[in-house]
Amino acid sequence: MRRLFFVFVVCMLFAPVAYAGETDHILNILLKKGVISEQEYEAVKGELKTEGEKKQVQLNTKIAEAIEYNKPQEEGDGEWAKRIKLSGLFEGEYRWMESRDISDKDSDSTSDLYLRRIELGIEAGLTDWINANAVLNSEFIGDDVNQGDEKITVDEATITLQKEGFPLYLVIGKKAQPFGVFENHLITDPMTQDAFETKRVGLTLGATGPVGLDVSASLYKGEEQMDHLAGSALFDTDNDDSTDIRAGEAGDDVGSYILSASISPIEDHIQLFAAYLSEPGRGERNNTVGLGFTAGIPGIEGFRFDGEYMKALNREIYDGLDETFKEGAFSVTASYAVNNGDRGEDVGGATFAERLAHVLEEPLHFAVRYERFDDDDLAEETSSWSAKNRYSLGVRYPFYRDKEKGLAAYVAAEYRYTDYRLHSSLEDTRTDNNQEMFARLGVAF
């Protein structure tokens, strides 16, 4: 018995530094030398196996304790990272224009290379019905034409209260207010957006219903749409400061509002939009109506048509004039997406989320767009000029996409032709059309 105990102790001393096969080798030597018998051989192996199992259980326990120790102390500590989403859109752009200065008929061509847009979005889902969103933005960096100043601004910042399945929602903050969809498949913005986009801090109360119904009422302060129209470069302002064409003083009350509605009578094929906007104006209220649609062709996948029309119903009188001019803009786009099964369902182009969705979700696609600006005889009555027709043709190709990780890189190109209506007094000095080429490289995440 003492000899058996001695053998067991020897094996245990060697076991920590030996493999299981080496321990068996030692026992075999002892058996052959006659140091131990067959019974003692089997007894020692059994003891060693039992002891090894105990040590393995102890080791597993230690590992489990270590894992548990390194876990976050509170369940909620690790969930904040899941609630915050970071996204971005970076776009570099090249532009060529046939006429450097359209006010000079003999002007030569010009080209430019710049950063069109750098955007960083932060979205935080505080609960399943409270969502906060902010977008930091810098545009036209290095662009001599649009005079980008490289400043980073808060382009969007909203708080949204909306629970899935509940019809009512509320949005407060700065964003493109719900007047106009501005669906865009090209590099440049549609003419309707150039003229009528209304980005302002506002409050929107809305409700959703069957067949894609969405109705809302929005309230904001200021005369943002009219200021945007005055700076759109779609008609002559005869002044470096385009806002000077507006007579009188701006109001200082929250008196602007928008009524908006959309519906999808044929799911996945037709969506209709309508909106009415009213701003205090200077002397008279400025009222505008907008209508739009997006439609697919049943049985022909990949094709889509998008159209929008906006028209002034009432306008203030511009400085130095004695009558109002009720301008309007129309835009229609036909697009075709290759491998349409990957095409996203998002519609619109006024917000960061909509632009990002187009880049991340859409496959190779082609688009052609026709637009017209109606100045209501403003150019004729003021002996000046205004944009008339615009034709655009473009393609966008995502050469890299990882849908699971939400990453994409793309290239795009666009040709744009604009003709202008001129008063007869300008025909000898000013060009009546301009051609432009755009090329873009963008990344999104």
C-alpha positions in Angstrom: 0.0 0.0 0.0 2.9 2.3 0.8 4.4 1.5 -2.6 1.1 2.3 -4.4 0.9 5.6 -2.5 4.5 6.4 -3.5 3.8 5.7 -7.2 0.6 7.8 -7.1 2.6 10.8 -5.6 5.3 10.5 -8.1 2.8 10.5 -11.0 1.0 13.5 -9.6 4.3 15.4 -9.3 5.1 14.7 -12.9 1.6 15.2 -14.2 1.5 19.0 -14.3 4.5 19.1 -16.6 3.8 16.0 -18.6 1.2 15.2 -21.2 -1.3 12.4 -20.6 0.7 10.1 -22.9 3.9 10.7 -20.9 2.1 9.7 -17.7 1.0 6.5 -19.2 4.6 5.9 -20.3 5.9 6.2 -16.8 3.4 3.7 -15.5 4.3 1.3 -18.2 8.0 1.4 -17.2 7.2 0.9 -13.6 5.0 -2.1 -14.5 7.7 -3.7 -16.7 10.4 -3.2 -14.0 8.1 -5.0 -11.5 7.9 -2.0 -9.3 4.1 -2.2 -9.5 1.6 -5.0 -10.3 -1.2 -5.0 -12.8 -3.7 -4.2 -10.1 -1.6 -1.3 -8.8 -1.2 -0.1 -12.4 -5.0 0.0 -12.9 -5.6 1.6 -9.5 -3.1 4.4 -10.1 -4.6 5.2 -13.6 -8.1 5.4 -12.0 -6.9 7.8 -9.3 -5.1 10.0 -11.8 -8.2 10.1 -14.1 -10.5 11.1 -11.2 -8.0 13.8 -10.0 -7.7 15.1 -13.6 -11.5 15.4 -13.9 -11.6 17.4 -10.7 -9.0 19.8 -11.9 -10.8 20.2 -15.2 -14.0 21.1 -13.4 -12.0 23.6 -11.2 -10.5 25.1 -14.3 -13.8 25.5 -16.1 -15.2 27.2 -13.0 -12.3 29.6 -12.9 -12.9 30.5 -16.6 -16.6 31.0 -16.0 -15.9 33.2 -13.0 -13.4 35.3 -15.1 -15.9 35.8 -17.9 -18.7 36.8 -15.5 -16.3 39.2 -13.7 -15.5 41.1 -16.9 -19.1 41.5 -18.0 -20.7 45.0 -17.6 -22.0 45.4 -14.0 -25.4 46.6 -15.2 -27.4 45.2 -18.1 -28.1 48.7 -19.5 -24.4 49.6 -19.7 -23.8 47.8 -23.0 -27.0 48.8 -24.7 -26.3 52.5 -25.3 -23.8 51.6 -28.1 -26.7 49.7 -29.9 -29.0 52.7 -29.6 -26.6 55.2 -31.3 -26.1 55.0 -35.0 -23.3 57.0 -36.8 -23.6 57.6 -40.6 -21.9 59.7 -43.2 -21.8 60.9 -46.8 -18.7 62.4 -48.4 -18.8 63.6 -52.1 -16.1 65.0 -54.3 -17.2 66.7 -57.5 -15.9 68.1 -60.8 -17.8 70.6 -62.8 -17.4 72.1 -66.3 -19.4 75.1 -67.6 -19.5 76.3 -71.2 -20.0 79.9 -70.1 -18.1 81.2 -67.1 -20.4 84.2 -66.9 -23.8 83.9 -68.5 -24.3 87.7 -68.3 -21.5 88.0 -70.9 -22.2 86.5 -74.3 -18.5 86.2 -75.1 -17.6 84.5 -71.8 -15.2 81.5 -72.1 -15.7 78.1 -70.4 -14.5 77.2 -66.9 -14.0 74.1 -64.7 -13.7 73.5 -61.0 -12.9 70.7 -58.6 -14.2 70.8 -55.0 -15.9 68.9 -52.2 -19.6 69.1 -52.8 -20.7 67.8 -49.5 -19.4 66.3 -46.2 -22.2 65.1 -43.9 -22.1 63.3 -40.6 -25.3 62.0 -39.0 -25.9 60.9 -35.5 -29.1 59.1 -34.6 -30.0 58.0 -31.1 -33.0 55.8 -30.3 -33.7 56.7 -26.7 -36.7 54.4 -26.5 -38.9 52.6 -28.9 -40.9 55.8 -29.5 -38.3 58.7 -28.9 -35.7 59.3 -31.5 -33.1 62.1 -31.7 -31.2 63.0 -34.9 -28.5 65.5 -35.8 -26.6 66.1 -39.1 -23.4 68.2 -39.3 -22.7 69.5 -42.7 -20.2 71.4 -44.8 -20.8 72.1 -48.5 -19.0 73.4 -51.7 -15.6 73.3 -50.1 -13.1 74.8 -52.5 -15.9 75.9 -55.0 -15.4 79.4 -56.4 -18.8 79.5 -58.0 -20.9 78.8 -54.9 -18.3 80.3 -52.5 -18.2 77.5 -49.9 -16.7 78.7 -46.7 -15.7 75.3 -45.2 -17.7 76.0 -42.1 -19.4 73.1 -40.3 -23.1 73.8 -39.6 -25.9 72.0 -38.0 -27.9 71.1 -41.1 -30.5 69.0 -39.3 -31.4 68.4 -35.6 -34.8 66.8 -34.7 -36.6 65.0 -32.0 -39.2 62.5 -33.2 -42.0 61.0 -31.1 -43.5 58.1 -32.9 -44.3 54.5 -31.8 -44.7 51.7 -34.3 -48.3 50.9 -34.8 -49.6 54.2 -33.3 -51.0 56.6 -35.9 -49.9 59.9 -34.4 -46.4 61.4 -34.5 -44.6 64.6 -33.6 -41.4 66.1 -34.9 -39.6 69.2 -33.6 -36.4 70.7 -34.9 -34.5 71.9 -37.9 -35.0 70.0 -41.2 -36.5 70.4 -44.7 -40.1 71.0 -43.8 -42.7 68.8 -45.6 -43.3 71.0 -48.6 -42.0 69.1 -51.6 -40.6 65.6 -52.0 -37.6 66.5 -54.4 -37.0 63.0 -55.5 -33.5 63.0 -57.2 -31.7 60.4 -59.2 -29.0 62.8 -60.6 -26.1 64.8 -59.2 -27.8 68.3 -59.2 -31.0 69.1 -57.3 -34.2 69.5 -59.2 -35.4 73.0 -60.1 -38.4 72.7 -57.8 -35.9 72.2 -54.9 -33.8 75.1 -56.0 -36.8 77.4 -55.9 -39.0 76.1 -53.0 -37.1 74.1 -50.5 -38.0 75.2 -46.9 -35.4 74.2 -44.3 -36.2 75.8 -41.0 -36.8 74.9 -37.3 -40.4 73.9 -37.1 -42.9 71.7 -35.3 -44.8 69.0 -37.2 -47.8 67.0 -36.0 -48.9 64.2 -38.2 -50.9 61.0 -38.5 -50.6 57.8 -40.6 -53.3 55.6 -41.9 -54.2 52.8 -44.4 -52.9 52.8 -48.0 -49.8 54.7 -47.0 -51.8 57.8 -45.9 -49.7 60.4 -44.1 -51.2 63.8 -43.2 -49.4 66.6 -41.2 -49.5 70.2 -40.2 -46.3 72.1 -39.6 -45.6 75.5 -38.0 -42.4 77.6 -38.2 -41.1 81.1 -37.9 -39.9 83.3 -40.7 -40.1 83.6 -44.5 -37.7 80.9 -45.4 -39.3 79.8 -48.7 -39.3 83.3 -50.1 -35.7 84.0 -49.1 -34.8 80.7 -50.7 -36.6 81.6 -53.9 -34.9 85.0 -54.0 -31.5 83.3 -53.8 -32.2 80.5 -56.3 -30.4 82.0 -59.3 -33.5 81.2 -61.4 -34.2 84.8 -62.2 -32.5 88.2 -62.1 -32.3 89.9 -58.8 -30.1 92.8 -60.1 -28.2 92.8 -56.9 -25.4 90.9 -55.2 -27.7 90.5 -52.2 -30.7 88.8 -53.6 -32.8 89.3 -50.4 -32.8 93.1 -51.2 -35.5 92.5 -53.9 -37.9 92.0 -51.0 -39.5 95.2 -49.9 -40.2 96.0 -46.2 -39.2 94.3 -43.0 -39.4 90.6 -42.2 -41.9 89.5 -39.5 -40.8 88.2 -36.1 -43.7 85.9 -35.2 -44.3 82.2 -35.6 -46.8 82.7 -38.4 -45.7 80.3 -41.2 -47.4 76.9 -41.7 -47.6 73.9 -44.1 -50.4 71.4 -44.6 -49.1 68.2 -46.3 -50.5 64.8 -47.3 -49.3 61.7 -49.2 -51.0 58.4 -50.1 -50.2 55.2 -52.0 -53.5 54.1 -53.7 -51.6 51.3 -55.5 -48.9 49.9 -53.2 -45.4 49.7 -54.7 -46.6 51.4 -57.9 -48.1 54.9 -57.2 -47.6 57.5 -54.5 -49.2 60.9 -54.6 -48.2 64.0 -52.7 -49.8 67.4 -52.0 -48.9 70.4 -49.8 -49.9 74.0 -49.1 -47.6 76.5 -47.6 -48.3 80.0 -46.3 -45.8 82.6 -45.0 -46.5 86.1 -43.6 -44.7 87.9 -46.4 -44.0 91.6 -46.6 -47.3 93.4 -47.1 -49.1 90.3 -48.3 -49.0 86.6 -47.4 -47.0 84.3 -49.7 -49.0 81.2 -50.5 -47.8 78.2 -52.5 -49.2 74.9 -53.5 -47.2 71.7 -54.5 -48.3 68.5 -56.1 -46.2 65.4 -56.8 -46.2 61.7 -57.8 -43.9 58.8 -58.1 -45.0 55.8 -60.2 -43.8 52.5 -61.5 -45.1 50.6 -64.5 -46.8 47.3 -63.6 -45.0 44.4 -65.3 -41.9 46.5 -66.2 -39.5 46.4 -63.4 -36.8 49.0 -63.0 -38.7 51.9 -64.7 -40.0 54.8 -62.5 -41.4 58.2 -63.2 -41.3 61.1 -60.6 -42.9 64.4 -61.1 -43.5 67.6 -59.1 -45.2 70.9 -59.8 -45.2 74.0 -57.5 -47.1 77.2 -58.1 -47.5 80.5 -56.3 -51.1 81.3 -55.5 -50.3 84.7 -53.9 -47.1 86.8 -53.7 -45.8 90.0 -52.1 -44.7 92.8 -54.4 -40.9 92.9 -55.0 -39.0 96.1 -54.2 -39.4 98.7 -56.9 -42.3 97.0 -58.7 -46.0 97.6 -58.7 -47.4 94.2 -59.4 -46.9 90.6 -58.1 -45.5 87.7 -60.1 -46.8 84.2 -59.3 -43.9 81.9 -60.4 -44.1 78.2 -60.8 -41.7 75.2 -61.4 -42.3 71.8 -62.9 -39.9 68.8 -62.9 -40.4 65.2 -64.2 -37.8 62.4 -64.2 -37.7 59.0 -65.9 -35.3 56.5 -64.4 -34.3 52.9 -65.0 -32.5 50.8 -62.4 -30.6 47.7 -63.5 -31.3 44.7 -61.2 -34.3 46.4 -59.7 -34.6 43.9 -56.9 -32.0 45.8 -54.9 -33.6 49.2 -55.4 -34.7 50.8 -52.1 -38.2 52.0 -51.3 -37.2 55.4 -49.9 -38.6 58.3 -51.8 -37.4 61.9 -51.6 -34.1 63.9 -51.6 -34.5 66.8 -49.2 -33.1 65.1 -46.1 -29.8 63.4 -45.2 -31.5 60.1 -44.6 -33.2 60.1 -48.0 -29.9 61.0 -49.8 -28.0 58.3 -47.9 -30.7 55.7 -48.6 -30.4 56.3 -52.4 -26.7 55.8 -52.3 -26.7 52.7 -50.1 -29.6 50.9 -51.6 -29.9 51.7 -55.3 -28.1 49.7 -58.0 -26.7 51.0 -61.3 -29.3 53.3 -62.8 -29.9 55.9 -65.5 -32.1 59.0 -65.4 -33.3 61.8 -67.6 -35.1 64.9 -66.3 -37.0 67.8 -67.8 -37.8 71.0 -65.9 -39.4 74.3 -66.6 -39.5 77.5 -64.6 -42.4 79.9 -65.2 -41.6 83.4 -64.1 -45.1 84.8 -64.8 -43.6 87.4 -67.2 -41.1 88.8 -64.6 -38.2 89.0 -67.1 -40.3 90.7 -69.7 -41.8 93.3 -67.3 -38.5 94.1 -65.6 -36.3 93.9 -68.8 -34.2 91.1 -67.3 -33.8 87.4 -67.6 -35.0 84.1 -66.0 -34.4 80.4 -66.4 -36.8 78.7 -68.8 -36.1 75.0 -69.6 -33.6 72.6 -68.2 -32.6 69.2 -69.5 -30.5 66.7 -67.5 -29.1 63.2 -68.3 -27.2 61.1 -65.9 -26.0 57.8 -64.6 -24.9 56.6 -61.1 -23.0 53.3 -60.5 -22.2 51.9 -57.0 -18.9 50.1 -57.7 -18.7 48.9 -54.1 -21.6 48.0 -51.8 -21.8 46.0 -48.5 -25.5 46.0 -47.5 -24.9 44.1 -44.3 -22.3 46.7 -43.0 -24.1 49.6 -44.6 -21.1 50.7 -46.8 -21.1 52.0 -50.4 -18.9 53.9 -52.8 -20.1 55.2 -56.1 -19.4 57.3 -59.2 -21.9 59.4 -61.1 -22.0 61.7 -64.1 -24.5 64.3 -65.4 -24.9 66.5 -68.4 -27.2 69.5 -67.9 -28.5 72.1 -70.5 -30.3 75.2 -69.4 -31.9 77.8 -71.7 -33.0 81.3 -70.5 -35.7 83.7 -71.5 -34.2 87.1 -72.2 -35.7 90.6 -72.6 -35.0 91.9 -76.1 -32.6 94.5 -74.6 -30.3 91.7 -73.4 -30.1 89.5 -76.5 -26.9 91.1 -77.8 -25.0 91.0 -74.6 -26.1 87.9 -72.6 -26.0 84.2 -73.5 -29.4 82.5 -73.8 -28.2 79.0 -72.7 -25.5 77.2 -70.8 -24.1 73.6 -70.8 -22.6 71.9 -67.8 -21.0 68.6 -67.1 -20.7 67.1 -63.6 -18.7 64.1 -62.3 -18.9 62.8 -58.7 -17.1 60.3 -56.5 -18.9 59.5 -53.2 -18.7 57.2 -50.2 -21.4 56.5 -47.7 -21.7 54.6 -44.5 
